[in-house]
Every structure is written in C-alpha cells, then in structure tokens.
Amino acid sequence: MKRWVLLLGRGGTVLLTIGLALLLVSLIPSAQLATSAGSTAIPPEWVQDVDVETILTPQQGLQIAIVANGTLDVYILEVSSHVLYEWVGDDFLNVSNFEEFLEANPSSIGWHGEVRNGTITHEYVPTKVTNATLVFSNPSSEWVPVDFEVSKTSRIAPGMKVRNLAQWAIPIGVVLALPWFVQMWKKRRGSGT
C-alpha cells in the first residue's frame, strides 16, 4: 500500500508541476508580428474586404480593433479573398450576394461581430492552419465611416488548448499527490515529538 501511495504521489507531483508550467506558458502575452491600420467609409448595403489576408496557425492570430460610426458587421473568414470573388463573381460587393455565400459556406466563418456606433476588439486564434480574410459588411442604408487596426500575433503555444490541459492536470495532480503529502506530514509530525 505504501508503494502505491508513493508511486501515485510522485506521479501526482509530476502532473501538478507540468500543469503549473503549462499554465505559466499560456499566460505569456502574444508578440505582434505585423500591424496595419486604416480608415475607410463603407457605402450602403456594401461589402468590403480589408487588405489583411494571411495564413494563420494555432500559434498565430489576428488582434483587431474597429471603430465604426454606424452599424457594421465584421467577419473573419477562413478562406482567401480569391475564393470569395470566384464564388460571388463581380457582385461580391453586394450584401445580399455576400450573405448567400455565408449561408452556403457557414464553416468558412471564423468569427463574426457587430459594431453599432462604437468600438469592438477581438483576438482571433484558429484551431487549425487556415487562411484568414477580414471583411466589413454594411447592412444599413447609410455610409459607415470605419477606423481599424489589425495585428498579426504569435504565441509560444495555443493559449486555450494549453490552458485547458493545465486546468485538468493541476487538480488531478493534487488529488493523486494528496495522500502522499498527508503520509509524509504524519511521518514527520510523529518523528518530531
């Protein structure tokens, strides 16, 4: 019985240490690789892809900050802009054609957000290697002025995956190591008197 407690206790401390190390790695902030910013005005019922097309991995992401004076839908699509133009044709800039594309290809939507006279910020990190295209869609009947900043970021490890592993490893490690710690504490307390 003592050997099992010792074996599980040491395994638990190793698991606890690995979990804490993974948690620390997930807290390391991302590094900015490239940043682009700009201003534009989106015409009524119009779609515009921003010249920020890139290939992302689970260690890379896009950090976006958008300020719009009106209603604006923001999409990060997991396709290249060439796919959009091939699918929709010359009428890509039309909101209804773009919505048809989204209905036919719902898996291509990596992220969708809506801005209503304000600011939106988001960090998008894909779960697989993928293309990423930033698209603005103006469903309203008025022009919408937009200021945006997009940064490509890089991490040491995929943050959410590593954090999830740590959230499982730490409690399991504590549970496995606890009987060993109690046994050691009792042994030291008994020998100290």
C-alpha positions in Angstrom: 0.0 0.0 0.0 2.8 2.4 0.9 4.5 1.8 -2.5 1.2 2.6 -4.3 0.8 5.8 -2.3 4.5 6.7 -3.1 4.1 5.9 -6.8 0.8 7.9 -7.2 2.1 10.7 -5.0 5.2 11.2 -7.2 3.2 10.9 -10.3 0.8 13.5 -8.9 3.6 15.9 -8.1 4.9 15.5 -11.7 1.5 16.1 -13.1 1.0 19.1 -10.8 4.3 20.6 -11.9 3.6 20.0 -15.6 0.2 21.7 -15.2 1.6 24.7 -13.4 4.3 25.0 -16.2 1.6 24.8 -18.9 -0.4 27.5 -17.1 2.5 29.8 -17.0 3.2 29.2 -20.7 -0.4 30.1 -21.5 -0.1 33.4 -19.7 2.8 34.6 -21.7 1.5 37.5 -23.8 1.5 37.3 -27.6 4.1 39.1 -29.7 2.9 41.3 -32.6 4.4 40.3 -35.9 2.8 42.9 -38.2 0.3 45.7 -37.8 -1.8 47.5 -40.3 -4.3 50.3 -39.7 -6.5 52.4 -41.9 -9.7 54.3 -42.3 -12.5 53.8 -44.9 -16.1 54.5 -45.4 -18.4 51.6 -46.4 -21.2 52.5 -48.8 -24.8 51.4 -48.0 -25.6 47.7 -48.4 -21.9 47.1 -49.4 -19.2 44.6 -48.5 -15.5 45.4 -48.4 -12.6 43.0 -47.7 -9.8 44.7 -45.9 -6.3 44.1 -47.4 -5.4 41.9 -44.5 -5.3 38.4 -46.0 -3.0 36.0 -44.2 -2.4 32.3 -43.3 -2.7 31.6 -39.6 -1.7 28.6 -37.4 -2.9 27.8 -33.9 0.1 29.7 -32.6 -0.8 32.8 -34.6 -3.8 35.0 -34.5 -5.3 38.3 -35.5 -6.0 41.1 -33.0 -8.5 43.5 -34.3 -9.8 46.9 -33.1 -12.6 48.6 -35.1 -14.3 51.9 -34.5 -17.5 52.4 -36.6 -20.0 55.3 -36.7 -23.0 53.2 -37.7 -24.0 49.5 -37.9 -21.3 47.3 -39.3 -20.9 43.5 -39.4 -17.3 42.3 -39.1 -16.3 38.9 -40.3 -13.1 36.9 -40.2 -13.5 34.3 -42.9 -11.3 31.2 -43.1 -11.0 31.5 -46.9 -8.9 33.7 -49.1 -10.5 36.6 -50.9 -9.9 34.8 -54.2 -12.5 32.2 -53.1 -15.0 34.9 -52.3 -14.5 36.6 -55.7 -14.7 33.3 -57.5 -17.9 32.3 -55.7 -19.8 35.6 -55.9 -18.3 37.0 -59.1 -18.4 40.7 -59.9 -21.2 41.3 -57.5 -19.1 40.5 -54.4 -19.6 44.0 -53.0 -23.4 43.4 -52.8 -24.5 42.5 -49.2 -27.2 40.0 -50.4 -24.7 38.1 -52.5 -22.2 38.0 -49.6 -25.0 36.7 -47.3 -25.7 34.0 -49.9 -22.1 33.0 -49.7 -22.2 32.8 -45.9 -25.3 30.7 -46.0 -23.8 28.3 -48.5 -20.4 28.2 -46.6 -21.1 28.6 -42.8 -18.0 26.7 -41.9 -15.9 29.5 -43.5 -16.9 32.0 -40.8 -14.1 32.0 -38.3 -15.6 34.9 -36.3 -18.5 37.4 -36.6 -19.0 40.6 -34.6 -21.3 43.6 -34.9 -20.4 47.2 -34.2 -23.2 49.7 -33.5 -21.8 53.3 -33.2 -18.8 52.2 -31.1 -15.7 50.1 -30.8 -15.1 46.3 -31.0 -11.9 44.5 -30.2 -11.3 40.8 -30.6 -8.4 38.4 -30.7 -9.0 35.5 -33.2 -6.8 32.4 -32.9 -7.8 29.5 -35.3 -7.8 25.8 -34.3 -6.1 24.7 -37.5 -3.9 26.1 -40.2 -6.2 28.3 -42.3 -6.5 31.4 -44.4 -7.9 34.5 -42.8 -9.7 37.4 -44.5 -11.2 40.4 -42.7 -14.5 41.6 -44.3 -16.7 44.5 -43.4 -20.4 44.4 -44.3 -22.7 47.4 -44.1 -26.3 46.2 -44.0 -27.7 49.7 -43.3 -28.8 52.3 -45.8 -26.2 54.9 -44.7 -22.5 55.3 -45.2 -20.5 54.0 -42.3 -17.0 55.5 -41.5 -14.6 52.9 -40.1 -11.2 53.1 -38.4 -9.5 49.8 -37.9 -6.2 48.3 -36.7 -5.3 44.7 -37.3 -2.2 43.0 -35.8 -0.9 39.5 -36.6 0.2 38.0 -33.3 2.2 35.0 -32.4 2.2 32.8 -29.2 4.6 30.2 -27.9 1.7 27.7 -27.7 -2.0 27.8 -28.5 -3.3 29.6 -25.4 -6.7 27.9 -24.9 -5.5 24.4 -25.6 -2.6 24.7 -23.1 -4.8 26.4 -20.5 -7.4 23.5 -20.8 -4.6 20.9 -20.3 -3.4 22.8 -17.3 -6.9 23.0 -15.8 -7.1 19.3 -16.0 -3.6 18.4 -15.0 -3.4 20.6 -11.8 -6.5 19.2 -10.0 -5.7 15.6 -11.0 -2.1 16.1 -9.8 -3.3 17.5 -6.4 -5.7 14.6 -5.9 -3.0 12.0 -6.7 -0.3 13.7 -4.6 -2.5 14.5 -1.6 -2.3 11.0 0.2 1.5 11.0 -0.2 1.7 14.5 1.3 -0.5 13.5 4.2 1.5 10.4 4.8 4.8 12.4 4.8 3.3 15.1 7.1 2.1 12.4 9.6 5.5 10.7 9.5 7.4 14.0 10.1 4.9 15.0 12.9 5.3 11.6 14.5 9.1 11.6 14.4 9.3 15.2 15.6 7.7 14.5 19.0 
